[in-house]
Amino acid sequence: MTRCITVVTCGMALARSRITSQGQISVPAEVRKKLGVGPGSLLQWDEEEGKVVIRRVGKFSCQDMQAALFPDGPPKPLSAAEIKASIARHLKAKHVRR
């Protein structure tokens, strides 16, 4: 599950930051804790449906990786005999004489 924080202009604020003259901000402790970030962490800023969303970069859940690897759902399970036959086909093709 990707953790994100949505920044909105109304409602109860989680925390506040001030922008410096150089355009920098400090990430409040509450936000760092929720995102699980610290010194050296990268944050990604996106706009989704008119809202600014902040995510930490480079940390993906197992579900994120599975969805990326298998967008059509998990592969069909193979039996032990099917796995052995597949390995045998691979080795035969790999070591075939040309």
C-alpha positions as CSV (number, residue, x, y, z in Angstrom):
1,M,0.0,0.0,0.0
2,T,1.4,3.4,-1.0
3,R,1.3,6.0,1.7
4,C,0.4,9.4,0.5
5,I,-0.7,12.7,2.0
6,T,-3.2,14.9,0.2
7,V,-2.7,18.6,0.7
8,V,-6.0,20.6,0.5
9,T,-6.8,24.2,1.1
10,C,-9.8,23.7,3.3
11,G,-10.6,21.4,6.3
12,M,-8.4,20.4,9.2
13,A,-4.7,20.6,8.5
14,L,-2.4,17.8,9.5
15,A,0.5,20.2,9.8
16,R,1.9,23.5,8.5
17,S,5.1,24.5,6.7
18,R,6.5,27.8,5.7
19,I,8.2,28.3,2.4
20,T,11.6,30.0,2.6
21,S,12.8,32.8,0.2
22,Q,14.7,30.0,-1.6
23,G,11.5,27.9,-2.1
24,Q,12.4,25.3,0.5
25,I,10.1,23.8,3.1
26,S,10.5,21.7,6.2
27,V,8.5,18.5,6.3
28,P,6.7,18.5,9.7
29,A,7.5,15.7,12.1
30,E,3.9,14.3,11.9
31,V,4.1,14.1,8.1
32,R,7.6,12.5,8.2
33,K,6.3,9.9,10.7
34,K,3.2,9.1,8.6
35,L,5.3,8.7,5.4
36,G,8.1,6.8,7.2
37,V,10.8,9.2,5.8
38,G,13.9,10.8,7.3
39,P,17.1,12.5,6.2
40,G,18.0,11.7,2.6
41,S,14.5,10.4,1.7
42,L,13.0,11.4,-1.6
43,L,9.5,12.8,-1.9
44,Q,7.5,12.9,-5.1
45,W,4.9,15.6,-5.7
46,D,1.9,14.8,-8.0
47,E,-1.3,16.5,-8.9
48,E,-4.4,14.2,-8.8
49,E,-7.9,15.5,-9.4
50,G,-6.9,19.1,-8.5
51,K,-5.1,18.1,-5.3
52,V,-1.3,17.9,-4.6
53,V,-0.3,14.5,-3.4
54,I,3.1,13.8,-1.7
55,R,4.6,10.3,-1.8
56,R,7.9,8.9,-0.7
57,V,9.9,7.6,-3.7
58,G,11.4,4.2,-4.0
59,K,9.3,2.2,-1.5
60,F,6.7,0.0,-3.0
61,S,4.5,-2.6,-1.3
62,C,4.3,-6.2,-2.4
63,Q,0.9,-5.4,-3.9
64,D,2.4,-2.6,-6.0
65,M,5.1,-4.9,-7.4
66,Q,2.7,-7.7,-8.1
67,A,0.4,-5.3,-9.9
68,A,3.3,-4.0,-12.0
69,L,4.6,-7.5,-12.8
70,F,1.2,-9.2,-13.4
71,P,-1.3,-6.5,-14.6
72,D,-3.8,-9.2,-15.6
73,G,-3.7,-10.9,-12.3
74,P,-1.4,-13.6,-10.8
75,P,-0.2,-16.4,-13.2
76,K,-1.8,-19.8,-13.2
77,P,-0.1,-22.1,-10.7
78,L,1.9,-25.0,-12.2
79,S,2.2,-28.5,-11.0
80,A,5.6,-30.0,-10.1
81,A,5.5,-32.0,-13.4
82,E,4.9,-28.9,-15.4
83,I,7.7,-27.0,-13.7
84,K,10.1,-29.9,-14.4
85,A,9.0,-30.1,-18.1
86,S,9.5,-26.4,-18.5
87,I,13.0,-26.6,-17.0
88,A,13.9,-29.5,-19.3
89,R,12.7,-27.5,-22.4
90,H,14.7,-24.5,-21.3
91,L,17.9,-26.5,-20.8
92,K,17.4,-28.4,-24.1
93,A,17.0,-25.1,-26.0
94,K,19.9,-23.5,-24.2
95,H,22.3,-26.4,-24.9
96,V,21.2,-27.4,-28.4
97,R,24.1,-27.8,-30.9
98,R,24.1,-25.4,-33.8
